[in-house]
Each structure stands twice: as C-alpha cells, then as structure tokens.
C-alpha cells in the first residue's frame, strides 16, 4: 500500500455513500481527508440511488430525497458548534474543522438512474489523464473479493483509473485484503490509508459510529444528536425513519426492526452462555466441588440472573441475585457512607463480589458494574460501554474489564455485559 498518491495534486476527491443515514462518521472521514491532503479543493459525495448490485445491500431504505436532505443538513451543520457535537468538541480543543459548503458538494447524477449503478461506472465517467481519487470504506474493499459483487471488469477499471483512499480501520487487515485481491482476483490496487492522527482522540471515537448503529439508536429512542448534526437528527425524528411497530420477539423475525433482531440474537447468545455455565456447575456438583453462586448487578439490571435462572434446574446452583442500580443502594449493601472510587471500577466490582459471597453464603459470587448508556451528547462519558466484573472465590478474587463500542444502545450493552459475565465465570471455574 502506497504512502501517498503518485500525483502531486488531489484537487477533487469523490466519496460514494448510501447515507442510510449520513452521520458524524461519514463527515469525519471527509474531514480527515482534508486534513491529510490539504491540497484538496473539493469533496464530492456520490449519493447512491439505493439500488445496489451488492446482494447484501438489498433492503428497503428511505427515499433518495430524504437521504439527500439529511446529508445536506448534516453538511450545513457540520462545522457549527451549536449544531454539531464534533464541532463543539473541536472548538473546545482549539481545532477548526475544515469541511464546509465551500469545499463540498453532493452529486445527484445517480439519483436519476433507475437501476443499480456500479462503482466502476462512476470511476469511468470521472476518469481522465489522472486517476480518480475515491474514499472507500474497508467493508467495501472487502466486498471486492466477491466476484458476484465486483466483476473482473469492475476491478480492471478500478485498478486502471482509481486511487483509493481507505477509511481507517485495522491497517493490517486492510493490507491483508489488498494482498488477497492481488492473489485471488489478479489486481494490484493503488491505495492510501487515510490518517487520523491530526484529530483528537475525542473526535476519533466518532469513527466507531456506523449507519447501522444510528438506525438502532433511532429505534431505541436515543438522543440522535450524539450520532449526527442536530438538523439532520430532527429530520429523522420528524419523518419517523427506521422506527417500525414494536413486536414481541416471538413474532416472525421478518417483522422485527434491526435493534429488536440484534437483541433477539444476543438473547439467544445469553441463553447459550447460561446453559454452558449450568453444564459446568452440574459437573462440579456431581464431583462435589463448589457450585452454588450468587450474582450482584448494576448496569445490566438483572440480565445475568435472568439469563441463568431461565435454565431448567437453575435452583440447584443459583442462591441469590441483587440489582444495585443506584449509588445509594450500593452504599447500603457495602455499608459505606461515602465512596472514594467510581462505581464503574475494578475496586467496586471486587468489593461487590466479596460482599455478595459473604452475605449469601454462596461458594462463589459474580459482580458486574458498568455503564450501559445510552450515549449522550450532554454527558460524553468516556466509560460508556465499559463493564467491570468481579468474581469472589473462597481463595481469591478475580477481575476482568470489558469495553464495547460506546455508541451501542443500552439494551445491547446490557446483554453483551451479561453474556461476557457468564462466559468469563465459566472460564474462571474451569481453570
């Protein structure tokens, strides 16, 4: 992978996207290009008509007009600290964002075409004496390995006429994909990894957002200004985008929205984790090893206990479960008047585990404390998505810290924390 383009100028850069919906992560990527290549005069967003040759993208999405309006609103608000959270963070850090109306535009050309338009078609129409510079995400690069999505002719055109600016992800992974494209598809693509070092860490965290996460946040009723500028967020709400009628999980999966379906998948994983732990505890009981346990939870709100006690025969092992959601409840439980530590910490998780084991008379006790969210434009907590686990045994107290994408919904975090807690407990008891 080249460290720079072969041409000296990067006057125009193209950015193909579906914008379903556009969010902070899209605009921050364009912002990074302007920082990385200061000679860039114009970033042109190539808005998809929503008809994809990619079978993985065959889904019903908002109209092109709505997606266009949201993208335009997001661009208009991007550098305004009163309307854009990244702009506010940048202002507080003494940074001035570069992406503005004057150096950006949205191409409508694909919207007038009533058929799937291939990336190679765009490149061919823009190509001239110099290679077309185009921003591409790692997921799209990976799909180039699939001949059903990108034909040989597509890749030949991309190789001949395009220089790819690759969105930051694991660079080793990106290099590996490029190597596979050379070995399996016979193309050597011209590419540069977009650097983000000039941006503060508080800004870089917005790369963890995705359009999928924004849709789930909308379905969960979260504050959308965390994910996209305020006017665009308001448009999502006013048009009730992505919010389907809430259905119970036993209704056919096709009737579930994205968040419900994801939570359903996580609940199945939680059920499996509980069954595996129960299997181990049954074995320990037969072998007359310590097997009875109790659980104390904070941010998971009882998901760990509920997950395990849903198993038939759980009463053989499960003694007690507590939900200590507030600081006051934790003070009473630990018999403290004040806390010197944070509730989301190693010390708190271990103290809760030790106290729960003593109070319940269990052989071992599992404690969880974390911050499930949802992410907030007001609080901006660095600990969102973080979970601390303590496990008190007769001979020792074990500890583990987990960190998940901070922009996931509260429900997703709760289920993920619970799954990992049960999996970790099983692993500790086995070793």
C-alpha positions as CSV (number, residue, x, y, z in Angstrom):
1,X,0.0,0.0,0.0
2,X,1.5,3.3,-1.0
3,X,2.0,6.0,1.5
4,X,1.0,8.7,-0.9
5,X,-0.6,9.1,-4.3
6,X,1.5,9.2,-7.4
7,X,0.0,12.5,-8.5
8,X,1.1,15.7,-6.8
9,X,-2.4,17.2,-6.6
10,X,-5.6,15.9,-5.1
11,X,-7.9,18.7,-6.2
12,X,-11.1,16.7,-6.2
13,X,-12.0,13.6,-4.2
14,X,-15.1,11.5,-4.6
15,X,-16.9,9.9,-1.7
16,X,-19.6,7.2,-2.7
17,X,-22.1,6.5,0.1
18,X,-25.7,5.4,0.6
19,X,-26.2,7.7,3.6
20,X,-28.7,5.5,5.3
21,X,-28.5,7.8,7.2
22,X,-25.4,10.1,7.0
23,X,-23.8,10.6,10.3
24,X,-20.8,12.1,12.1
25,X,-18.7,9.2,11.0
26,X,-19.2,10.0,7.3
27,X,-18.4,13.7,7.6
28,X,-15.4,13.0,9.9
29,X,-13.9,10.8,7.2
30,X,-14.2,13.6,4.7
31,X,-12.8,15.9,7.3
32,X,-9.8,13.6,7.8
33,X,-9.1,13.7,4.0
34,X,-9.0,17.5,4.1
35,X,-6.5,17.3,7.0
36,X,-4.5,14.6,5.4
37,X,-4.4,16.1,1.9
38,X,-4.6,19.9,2.4
39,X,-4.3,20.5,-1.3
40,X,-7.9,19.1,-1.8
41,X,-10.2,21.7,-3.2
42,X,-13.5,19.8,-3.3
43,X,-15.0,16.7,-1.7
44,X,-17.9,15.4,-3.8
45,X,-20.4,13.0,-2.1
46,X,-21.8,10.5,-4.6
47,X,-25.2,9.7,-3.2
48,X,-26.5,6.3,-4.1
49,X,-29.9,5.8,-5.6
50,X,-30.3,2.9,-3.2
51,X,-30.4,0.2,-5.9
52,X,-27.3,-1.8,-5.2
53,X,-25.6,-4.5,-7.3
54,X,-24.4,-5.8,-3.9
55,X,-26.9,-8.5,-2.7
56,X,-26.0,-7.7,0.9
57,X,-27.5,-4.2,0.4
58,X,-30.8,-5.3,-1.0
59,X,-33.0,-3.7,1.6
60,X,-35.8,-1.1,1.8
61,X,-34.3,2.3,2.6
62,X,-35.6,5.8,2.8
63,X,-36.2,7.7,-0.4
64,X,-33.3,9.4,-2.2
65,X,-34.9,12.8,-1.5
66,X,-35.0,12.1,2.3
67,X,-31.4,10.8,2.4
68,X,-30.3,13.8,0.3
69,X,-31.9,16.3,2.6
70,X,-30.4,14.6,5.7
71,X,-26.9,14.6,4.1
72,X,-27.2,18.2,3.1
73,X,-28.4,19.2,6.5
74,X,-25.6,17.3,8.1
75,X,-23.1,19.1,5.9
76,X,-24.6,22.5,6.6
77,X,-24.4,22.0,10.4
78,X,-21.1,20.1,10.5
79,X,-18.8,23.0,11.5
80,X,-21.3,24.8,13.7
81,X,-20.5,24.1,17.4
82,X,-24.2,24.8,18.3
83,X,-25.5,22.2,16.0
84,X,-22.7,19.6,15.7
85,X,-21.2,17.7,18.7
86,X,-17.8,17.0,16.8
87,X,-17.6,20.8,16.1
88,X,-18.2,21.6,19.7
89,X,-15.5,19.1,20.8
90,X,-13.2,20.5,18.2
91,X,-13.8,24.1,19.4
92,X,-13.1,23.0,23.0
93,X,-9.8,21.5,21.8
94,X,-8.8,24.6,19.8
95,X,-9.4,22.9,16.4
96,X,-11.2,24.4,13.5
97,X,-13.0,21.9,11.2
98,X,-12.3,22.3,7.5
99,X,-15.3,20.6,5.8
100,X,-17.8,23.3,4.7
101,X,-20.2,24.2,1.9
102,X,-17.4,25.9,0.1
103,X,-15.3,22.7,-0.3
104,X,-18.0,20.1,-0.6
105,X,-20.8,19.1,-2.9
106,X,-23.4,16.3,-3.4
107,X,-23.7,14.7,-6.8
108,X,-27.3,13.8,-7.8
109,X,-26.3,12.0,-11.0
110,X,-27.0,8.5,-9.7
111,X,-30.5,9.6,-8.4
112,X,-31.7,10.0,-12.0
113,X,-30.8,6.4,-12.9
114,X,-33.4,3.7,-12.1
115,X,-31.0,0.8,-11.9
116,X,-28.1,-0.4,-9.8
117,X,-25.1,1.7,-10.7
118,X,-21.7,0.1,-10.3
119,X,-18.7,1.9,-8.7
120,X,-16.7,1.3,-11.8
121,X,-19.2,3.2,-13.8
122,X,-18.6,6.3,-11.6
123,X,-14.9,5.9,-11.9
124,X,-15.0,5.6,-15.7
125,X,-17.2,8.7,-16.1
126,X,-14.8,10.8,-14.0
127,X,-11.5,9.4,-15.2
128,X,-9.2,11.5,-17.4
129,X,-5.5,12.0,-17.5
130,X,-5.2,11.4,-13.8
131,X,-6.6,8.7,-11.6
132,X,-9.8,9.3,-9.8
133,X,-9.4,9.7,-6.1
134,X,-12.1,8.0,-4.2
135,X,-12.8,7.4,-0.5
136,X,-13.7,3.8,0.2
137,X,-14.6,2.0,3.4
138,X,-12.8,-1.2,4.5
139,X,-16.2,-3.1,4.2
140,X,-16.5,-2.1,0.5
141,X,-12.9,-3.1,-0.1
142,X,-13.5,-6.5,1.4
143,X,-16.6,-7.0,-0.9
144,X,-14.2,-6.6,-3.9
145,X,-13.1,-10.1,-3.1
146,X,-16.6,-11.4,-4.1
147,X,-17.0,-11.7,-7.9
148,X,-20.7,-11.6,-7.6
149,X,-20.5,-8.0,-6.3
150,X,-17.4,-6.8,-8.2
151,X,-16.9,-8.4,-11.6
152,X,-13.4,-8.8,-13.2
153,X,-14.2,-5.9,-15.5
154,X,-15.1,-3.7,-12.5
155,X,-11.8,-4.4,-10.8
156,X,-9.8,-3.8,-14.0
157,X,-11.4,-0.4,-14.3
158,X,-10.8,0.4,-10.6
159,X,-7.1,-0.8,-11.0
160,X,-6.6,1.3,-14.1
161,X,-8.4,4.5,-13.3
162,X,-8.8,4.9,-9.5
163,X,-6.6,5.7,-6.5
164,X,-8.4,4.5,-3.3
165,X,-8.3,6.5,-0.1
166,X,-9.1,3.8,2.5
167,X,-11.1,4.6,5.7
168,X,-9.1,3.9,8.9
169,X,-9.6,0.5,10.4
170,X,-7.1,-2.2,11.4
171,X,-4.3,-1.4,8.9
172,X,-3.0,-5.0,8.9
173,X,-6.5,-6.2,8.0
174,X,-6.7,-3.7,5.1
175,X,-3.2,-4.7,3.8
176,X,-4.3,-8.4,4.0
177,X,-7.4,-7.6,1.9
178,X,-5.3,-5.8,-0.7
179,X,-3.0,-8.9,-0.8
180,X,-5.9,-11.2,-1.3
181,X,-7.2,-9.1,-4.1
182,X,-3.9,-9.4,-5.8
183,X,-3.6,-13.2,-5.3
184,X,-7.3,-14.2,-5.8
185,X,-8.5,-11.5,-8.3
186,X,-5.3,-10.6,-10.0
187,X,-5.4,-6.8,-9.4
188,X,-3.0,-4.5,-7.7
189,X,-5.0,-1.5,-6.4
190,X,-3.5,1.9,-5.9
191,X,-4.4,2.9,-2.3
192,X,-3.6,5.1,0.6
193,X,-4.7,4.7,4.2
194,X,-6.3,7.9,5.5
195,X,-4.5,9.1,8.6
196,X,-6.4,10.5,11.6
197,X,-3.5,11.5,13.9
198,X,-4.3,15.2,13.5
199,X,-7.7,14.7,15.1
200,X,-8.0,14.4,18.8
201,X,-9.0,11.1,20.4
202,X,-12.4,12.6,21.4
203,X,-13.0,13.1,17.7
204,X,-11.6,9.8,16.5
205,X,-14.1,7.9,18.6
206,X,-16.8,9.0,16.2
207,X,-15.4,6.6,13.7
208,X,-17.0,3.9,15.9
209,X,-20.4,5.1,14.7
210,X,-22.0,3.4,11.7
211,X,-25.3,3.9,9.9
212,X,-26.5,0.7,11.4
213,X,-25.8,2.0,14.9
214,X,-27.7,5.2,14.1
215,X,-30.7,3.2,12.9
216,X,-30.7,1.2,16.1
217,X,-30.4,4.3,18.1
218,X,-33.4,5.8,16.4
219,X,-35.3,2.6,17.1
220,X,-34.3,2.8,20.7
221,X,-35.4,6.4,21.0
222,X,-32.0,7.7,21.9
223,X,-30.8,11.3,21.5
224,X,-29.7,11.3,17.9
225,X,-27.6,14.5,18.2
226,X,-24.9,12.1,19.5
227,X,-24.8,10.5,16.1
228,X,-25.4,13.2,13.6
229,X,-25.8,17.1,13.5
230,X,-28.9,18.5,15.1
231,X,-31.0,19.5,12.0
232,X,-30.4,16.1,10.4
233,X,-31.3,14.4,13.7
234,X,-34.5,16.4,13.7
235,X,-35.4,15.3,10.2
236,X,-35.0,11.6,11.2
237,X,-37.5,12.2,14.1
238,X,-40.0,14.2,12.0
239,X,-40.1,11.6,9.3
240,X,-40.2,8.7,11.8
241,X,-37.4,7.0,10.0
242,X,-36.3,3.5,10.9
243,X,-38.9,3.1,13.6
244,X,-41.1,0.1,12.9
245,X,-44.0,-1.1,15.1
246,X,-42.6,-2.8,18.1
247,X,-43.3,-6.5,18.1
248,X,-42.7,-9.2,20.7
249,X,-39.7,-11.5,19.9
250,X,-41.9,-14.5,19.3
251,X,-43.3,-12.8,16.2
252,X,-41.6,-13.9,13.0
253,X,-38.1,-12.3,12.7
254,X,-39.0,-10.5,9.4
255,X,-41.4,-8.3,11.4
256,X,-38.6,-7.1,13.8
257,X,-36.7,-3.9,13.4
258,X,-32.9,-4.0,13.3
259,X,-32.5,-3.3,17.0
260,X,-35.1,-6.0,18.0
261,X,-33.5,-8.5,15.8
262,X,-30.0,-7.8,17.2
263,X,-31.3,-8.0,20.8
264,X,-33.0,-11.3,19.9
265,X,-29.7,-12.7,18.6
266,X,-27.9,-11.5,21.8
267,X,-30.6,-13.1,24.0
268,X,-30.0,-16.4,22.2
269,X,-26.3,-16.0,22.9
270,X,-27.1,-15.2,26.6
271,X,-29.2,-18.4,26.8
272,X,-26.3,-20.4,25.4
273,X,-23.8,-18.9,27.8
274,X,-26.2,-19.7,30.7
275,X,-26.6,-23.3,29.5
276,X,-22.8,-23.8,29.2
277,X,-22.3,-22.5,32.7
278,X,-25.0,-24.7,34.1
279,X,-23.5,-27.7,32.4
280,X,-20.2,-27.0,34.1
281,X,-21.9,-26.5,37.5
282,X,-23.8,-29.7,37.2
283,X,-20.5,-31.5,36.6
284,X,-19.0,-29.7,39.7
285,X,-22.0,-30.7,41.8
286,X,-21.5,-34.4,40.8
287,X,-17.9,-34.1,41.7
288,X,-18.8,-32.5,45.0
289,X,-17.0,-29.2,44.0
290,X,-18.2,-25.7,45.0
291,X,-21.0,-24.9,42.6
292,X,-23.5,-22.6,44.3
293,X,-23.3,-19.0,43.4
294,X,-25.0,-15.6,43.7
295,X,-25.0,-12.5,41.5
296,X,-25.0,-8.8,42.1
297,X,-25.6,-6.5,39.2
298,X,-25.7,-2.8,38.5
299,X,-25.9,-1.7,34.8
300,X,-27.2,-5.0,33.5
301,X,-30.4,-4.6,35.5
302,X,-30.8,-8.3,36.3
303,X,-29.9,-9.7,32.8
304,X,-27.2,-12.0,34.3
305,X,-29.5,-13.6,36.9
306,X,-32.5,-13.7,34.4
307,X,-30.3,-15.4,31.8
308,X,-29.2,-18.1,34.2
309,X,-32.4,-18.7,36.0
310,X,-34.3,-19.2,32.7
311,X,-32.5,-22.6,32.6
312,X,-34.4,-25.5,33.9
313,X,-32.8,-26.7,37.1
314,X,-31.1,-23.4,37.9
315,X,-32.2,-23.6,41.5
316,X,-29.6,-26.3,42.1
317,X,-26.9,-23.7,41.8
318,X,-28.3,-20.2,42.0
319,X,-28.8,-18.8,45.5
320,X,-29.4,-15.1,45.3
321,X,-29.4,-12.1,42.9
322,X,-29.3,-8.4,43.7
323,X,-29.8,-5.3,41.4
324,X,-28.0,-2.4,42.9
325,X,-28.7,0.2,40.3
326,X,-28.1,3.4,42.3
327,X,-25.1,4.6,44.3
328,X,-27.3,4.7,47.4
329,X,-28.2,1.1,47.1
330,X,-24.6,0.2,46.7
331,X,-23.7,2.2,49.8
332,X,-26.3,0.3,51.9
333,X,-25.2,-3.0,50.5
334,X,-21.5,-2.4,51.2
335,X,-22.2,-0.5,54.4
336,X,-20.4,2.6,53.3
337,X,-21.2,6.2,54.0
338,X,-19.1,7.5,51.0
339,X,-17.2,6.2,48.1
340,X,-13.7,7.2,47.2
341,X,-13.8,5.2,43.9
342,X,-16.0,5.3,40.9
343,X,-19.0,3.0,40.6
344,X,-17.5,1.8,37.3
345,X,-14.2,0.5,38.5
346,X,-12.2,-2.6,39.5
347,X,-12.5,-1.8,43.2
348,X,-16.2,-1.6,43.1
349,X,-16.7,-4.8,41.2
350,X,-14.4,-6.7,43.5
351,X,-16.0,-5.3,46.7
352,X,-19.5,-6.1,45.5
353,X,-18.4,-9.7,44.7
354,X,-16.7,-10.3,48.0
355,X,-19.7,-8.8,50.0
356,X,-22.2,-10.8,48.0
357,X,-20.4,-14.0,48.6
358,X,-20.3,-13.4,52.4
359,X,-23.9,-12.2,52.6
360,X,-25.5,-15.0,50.6
361,X,-23.3,-17.9,51.8
362,X,-22.5,-18.9,48.2
363,X,-19.5,-20.8,47.1
364,X,-18.7,-18.0,44.7
365,X,-20.2,-14.7,43.7
366,X,-20.2,-12.8,40.5
367,X,-20.5,-9.0,40.4
368,X,-21.0,-6.6,37.5
369,X,-20.7,-2.8,37.4
370,X,-20.5,-0.8,34.2
371,X,-22.0,2.0,32.1
372,X,-24.5,0.8,29.6
373,X,-25.6,4.2,28.3
374,X,-27.2,5.2,26.1
375,X,-24.5,7.6,24.7
376,X,-25.4,11.2,25.4
377,X,-24.3,14.4,23.7
378,X,-24.5,16.0,27.1
379,X,-22.6,13.6,29.3
380,X,-19.9,12.4,26.8
381,X,-18.8,9.7,29.3
382,X,-15.5,8.0,28.4
383,X,-16.7,5.0,30.3
384,X,-19.8,4.3,28.2
385,X,-19.7,0.7,27.0
386,X,-17.3,-0.2,29.8
387,X,-18.0,-3.1,32.2
388,X,-16.1,-4.3,35.2
389,X,-16.5,-7.9,36.5
390,X,-15.5,-9.3,39.9
391,X,-15.7,-12.9,40.9
392,X,-15.1,-13.9,44.6
393,X,-14.0,-17.4,45.3
394,X,-13.0,-18.9,48.6
395,X,-9.3,-18.4,47.9
396,X,-9.2,-15.4,45.6
397,X,-11.0,-12.5,43.9
398,X,-10.7,-12.4,40.2
399,X,-11.3,-9.4,37.9
400,X,-11.9,-8.5,34.3
401,X,-12.6,-5.3,32.4
402,X,-14.6,-5.3,29.2
403,X,-15.0,-2.5,26.6
404,X,-17.6,-2.3,23.9
405,X,-18.5,0.2,21.2
406,X,-19.7,3.2,23.3
407,X,-22.4,4.1,20.7
408,X,-24.4,0.9,21.1
409,X,-27.8,1.1,22.7
410,X,-28.3,0.5,26.4
411,X,-30.1,-2.9,25.7
412,X,-27.2,-4.1,23.5
413,X,-24.7,-3.2,26.2
414,X,-26.7,-4.9,29.0
415,X,-27.0,-8.1,27.0
416,X,-23.3,-8.1,25.9
417,X,-22.2,-7.4,29.5
418,X,-24.3,-10.3,30.8
419,X,-23.1,-12.7,28.1
420,X,-19.5,-12.0,28.7
421,X,-20.0,-12.2,32.5
422,X,-21.4,-15.7,32.3
423,X,-18.7,-16.8,29.7
424,X,-16.0,-15.4,31.9
425,X,-17.3,-17.1,35.1
426,X,-17.4,-20.4,33.3
427,X,-13.8,-19.9,32.1
428,X,-12.5,-19.0,35.6
429,X,-14.2,-22.0,37.1
430,X,-12.7,-24.3,34.5
431,X,-9.1,-23.1,35.1
